[in-house]
Amino acid sequence: MLVGFHGYAEPADAEFERLRSIEGSDRWLVVAIQALHRFYRGRSRDVVASWMTRQDRELAISDNAEYTSKVIDSVSREWSAVGSLVLSGFSQGVAMAYRCAVNSTRPVNGVIALGGDIPPELDAASLSRIPAVLLGQGKRDEWYTAEKLALDTERLRAAGVKMQTVVFDGGHEWSEEFGQAASRFLRAIRGSDVSGT
């Protein structure tokens, strides 16, 4: 199962389309979870969502962790999903992917993280529960900078996480180059899945 977490002011559909664009994703049960905190984009009728704000942050983290865990468990039961579990996040959704990975009751095989950083509350012991991470950063990304990438790389190394990094010529976006790297990452995980699913 490949589970995605969208960025700020996006719908889950945006993350679902990113994941479906990955070559080989048709071999996975693809799920995109919509954040609990929904709102209208500007003056439009488009409903988008946010994982949290600074206000009541700890309560939102707790609510989101319980909610995402229940969604994954429910989908797993409904679709009899066994085998590999990979979590993917874009922008604000990256923090949720990491949080979900370290708190999951199911084994997580990897995290795909693009354009967002590791939450500050996760220590090395927590991060060590994640076996592999694919990190992505656009050279012109104003939010997820080279400095933040370097800090995340250092934190993951300290936790003993197997890691791949992709820095591409772009901004705060899902690039074709990153999609190709995600495809290779997923193939490697499927290849190491001894359950054969």
VENRABEL-V291320 format. One record per pair of residues at least 12 apart in sequence whose ideal C-beta (glycine too) atoms are under 10 Angstrom apart, sorted by the first residue. I is the first residue (numbers start at 1). J is the second residue. Records with the same first field share a line. If there is no record, write none. Layout:
# VENRABEL-V291320
I=J + J
This chain:
# VENRABEL-V291320
1=28 + 29 + 30 + 31 + 72 + 75 + 76 + 79 + 81 + 82 + 83 + 84 + 85 + 86 + 87 + 106 + 109 + 197
2=19 + 20 + 22 + 24 + 25 + 27 + 28 + 29 + 30 + 31 + 32 + 84 + 85 + 86 + 87 + 88 + 110 + 112 + 182 + 186 + 189
3=15 + 19 + 28 + 29 + 30 + 31 + 32 + 33 + 68 + 71 + 72 + 75 + 76 + 81 + 85 + 86 + 87 + 88 + 89 + 96 + 97 + 100 + 101 + 104 + 108
4=16 + 17 + 18 + 19 + 20 + 30 + 31 + 32 + 33 + 86 + 87 + 88 + 89 + 90 + 93 + 96 + 97 + 112
5=32 + 33 + 34 + 35 + 51 + 64 + 68 + 87 + 88 + 89 + 90 + 91 + 92 + 93 + 94 + 95 + 96 + 97 + 98 + 99 + 100 + 113 + 116
6=18 + 32 + 33 + 34 + 35 + 48 + 49 + 50 + 51 + 88 + 89 + 90 + 91 + 92 + 93 + 96
7=35 + 48 + 49 + 50 + 51 + 89 + 90 + 91 + 92 + 93 + 94 + 114 + 115 + 116 + 143 + 172 + 174
8=35 + 37 + 48 + 49 + 50 + 51 + 52 + 53 + 90 + 91 + 92 + 93 + 116 + 143
9=35 + 39 + 41 + 42 + 46 + 48 + 49 + 50 + 91 + 92
10=32 + 34 + 35 + 41 + 46 + 48 + 49 + 50 + 90 + 91 + 92 + 93
11=32 + 34 + 35 + 38 + 41 + 46 + 47 + 48 + 49
12=31 + 32 + 33 + 34 + 35 + 48 + 49 + 93
13=32 + 34 + 48
14=32 + 48 + 90 + 93 + 174
15=30 + 31 + 32 + 33 + 34 + 88 + 89 + 90 + 91 + 93 + 174
16=30 + 31 + 32 + 33 + 34
17=30 + 32 + 174
18=30 + 32 + 88 + 90 + 93 + 112 + 114 + 173 + 174 + 178 + 179 + 182
19=31 + 32 + 86 + 88 + 90 + 112 + 174 + 179 + 182 + 186
20=32
21=174 + 176 + 179 + 182 + 183
22=88 + 112 + 174 + 178 + 179 + 180 + 181 + 182 + 183 + 184 + 185 + 186
23=179 + 180 + 182 + 183 + 184 + 186 + 187
24=182 + 183 + 184 + 186 + 187 + 190
25=179 + 182 + 183 + 186
27=186 + 187 + 190 + 197
28=81 + 83 + 84 + 85 + 86 + 186 + 189 + 190
29=75 + 76 + 78 + 79 + 80 + 81 + 83 + 85 + 197
30=88
31=71 + 72 + 74 + 75 + 76 + 79 + 81 + 87
32=88 + 93
33=49 + 51 + 64 + 67 + 68 + 71 + 72 + 75 + 87 + 93 + 96 + 97 + 100
34=47 + 48 + 49 + 67 + 71
35=48 + 49 + 50 + 51 + 52 + 60 + 64 + 67 + 68 + 92 + 93 + 96
36=49 + 50 + 51 + 52 + 60 + 63 + 64 + 67 + 68
37=49 + 50 + 51 + 52 + 53 + 60 + 63 + 64
38=50
49=92 + 93
50=92
51=63 + 64 + 68 + 89 + 91 + 92 + 93 + 94 + 95 + 96 + 99
52=64 + 92 + 95 + 96
57=121
58=121
61=95 + 96 + 99 + 103 + 119 + 121
64=95 + 96 + 99 + 100
65=96 + 99 + 100 + 102 + 103 + 104
66=103
67=96 + 100
68=87 + 96 + 97 + 99 + 100 + 103 + 104
69=100 + 103 + 104 + 105 + 106
71=100
72=85 + 87 + 100 + 104 + 105 + 106 + 108
73=104 + 105 + 106
76=106
80=197
81=106 + 197
82=106 + 193 + 195 + 196 + 197
83=107 + 109 + 189 + 190 + 193 + 194 + 195 + 196 + 197
84=107 + 108 + 109 + 110 + 186 + 189 + 190 + 191 + 192 + 193 + 195 + 197
85=100 + 101 + 104 + 106 + 107 + 108 + 109 + 110 + 189 + 193
86=101 + 108 + 109 + 110 + 111 + 112 + 132 + 134 + 182 + 185 + 186 + 189 + 190
87=99 + 100 + 101 + 104 + 108 + 109 + 110 + 111 + 112 + 113 + 130 + 133
88=110 + 111 + 112 + 113 + 114 + 134 + 174 + 182 + 185 + 186
89=101 + 111 + 112 + 113 + 114 + 115 + 116
90=112 + 113 + 114 + 115 + 116 + 136 + 172 + 173 + 174 + 178
91=113 + 114 + 115 + 116 + 141 + 143 + 144 + 172 + 173 + 174
92=115 + 116 + 143
93=113 + 114 + 115 + 116
94=111 + 112 + 113 + 114 + 115 + 116 + 117 + 118 + 119 + 135 + 136 + 144 + 152
95=113 + 116 + 117 + 118 + 119 + 120 + 121 + 122
96=116 + 119
97=110 + 111 + 112 + 113 + 114 + 116 + 118 + 130 + 133
98=111 + 113 + 116 + 117 + 118 + 119 + 122 + 126 + 127 + 130 + 133 + 152 + 156
99=118 + 119 + 121 + 122 + 126
101=113 + 122 + 126 + 127 + 129 + 130 + 131 + 133
102=118 + 119 + 121 + 122 + 123 + 125 + 126 + 127 + 128 + 129 + 130 + 159
103=122 + 126 + 129
104=129 + 130
107=129 + 131
108=129 + 130 + 131 + 132
109=130 + 131 + 132 + 185 + 186 + 188 + 189 + 190 + 192 + 193
110=130 + 131 + 132 + 133 + 134 + 161 + 162 + 163 + 164 + 185 + 186 + 188 + 189 + 192
111=127 + 130 + 131 + 132 + 133 + 134 + 135 + 156 + 161 + 163 + 185
112=132 + 133 + 134 + 135 + 136 + 164 + 178 + 181 + 182 + 185 + 186
113=130 + 133 + 134 + 135 + 136 + 137 + 144 + 149 + 152 + 156 + 163
114=134 + 135 + 136 + 137 + 138 + 141 + 144 + 166 + 168 + 172 + 173 + 174 + 175 + 178 + 179 + 181 + 182
115=135 + 136 + 137 + 138 + 141 + 143 + 144 + 148 + 149 + 170 + 171 + 172 + 173 + 174 + 178
116=135 + 136 + 137 + 141 + 143 + 144 + 148 + 152 + 172
117=135 + 137 + 143 + 144 + 145 + 148 + 149 + 151 + 152 + 155
118=130 + 133 + 135 + 148 + 151 + 152 + 153 + 155 + 156 + 159
120=155
122=155 + 159
123=155 + 158 + 159
124=155 + 156 + 157 + 158 + 159 + 160 + 161
125=159
126=159
127=152 + 155 + 156 + 157 + 158 + 159 + 160 + 161
128=156 + 158 + 159 + 160 + 161
129=159 + 161
130=156 + 159 + 160 + 161 + 162 + 163
131=160 + 161 + 162 + 189 + 192
132=156 + 161 + 162 + 163 + 164 + 185 + 188 + 189 + 192
133=152 + 153 + 156 + 159 + 161 + 162 + 163 + 164 + 165 + 185
134=163 + 164 + 165 + 166 + 178 + 181 + 182 + 184 + 185 + 186 + 188 + 189
135=149 + 152 + 153 + 156 + 161 + 163 + 164 + 165 + 166 + 167 + 178 + 181
136=149 + 164 + 165 + 166 + 167 + 168 + 170 + 173 + 174 + 175 + 177 + 178 + 179 + 181 + 182
137=149 + 150 + 152 + 153 + 165 + 166 + 167 + 168 + 170 + 172 + 178
138=166 + 167 + 168 + 169 + 170 + 171 + 172 + 173 + 174 + 175 + 177 + 178
139=167 + 168 + 169 + 170 + 171
140=168 + 169 + 170 + 171 + 172 + 173
141=167 + 168 + 170 + 171 + 172 + 173
142=171 + 172
143=171 + 172
144=171 + 172
146=167
149=165 + 167
150=165
152=165
153=165
162=188
164=181 + 182 + 184 + 185 + 188
165=181
166=178 + 179 + 180 + 181 + 182 + 184 + 185
168=180 + 181
